[in-house]
Amino acid sequence: MQGYAYILTHPGTPVIFYDHFYDFGLRDVITGLIEARKRAGIPPIQPIILSCSITHIISTGRFLVVNC
C-alpha cells in the first residue's frame, strides 16, 4: 500500500494492477487514495509536497500533503 500511496499522491499517470484491485482485497484502500487524488485535483504534472510518510493524508486544495 505504501507504493500505491506514493504513486497516487505524486505527479504522473498512476498504474494500478488488476489483481491488486480485484483479487487481493485492496480495492477499498486504493479507491480511497484515488478519491483523495481527485479531491485534491492532482493532474499528471502537478507538484506534490511529500513530508515524510503516509500516516496522514491532507488535501489543501492545490497540494496533497502527506505527513508523519
Residue pairs with C-beta under 8 A, 6 or more apart in sequence:
1 26
1 29
1 54
2 54
4 14
4 16
4 20
4 26
4 29
4 30
4 33
5 33
5 54
5 57
5 66
6 50
6 54
7 14
7 15
8 14
8 30
8 33
8 34
8 36
8 37
9 33
9 36
9 37
9 42
9 48
9 50
9 57
9 64
9 66
10 48
10 50
11 42
11 43
11 44
11 45
11 46
11 47
11 48
12 44
13 44
14 37
16 30
20 26
20 30
21 27
21 30
33 57
36 57
36 59
36 64
37 64
39 59
40 59
40 60
40 61
40 63
40 64
41 61
41 62
42 48
42 64
46 63
47 63
48 63
48 64
49 63
49 64
49 65
49 66
50 66
51 65
51 66
51 67
51 68
52 66
52 67
52 68
53 66
53 67
53 68
54 66
55 67
55 68
56 66
56 67
56 68
57 64
57 65
57 66
58 64
58 65
58 66
58 67
59 65
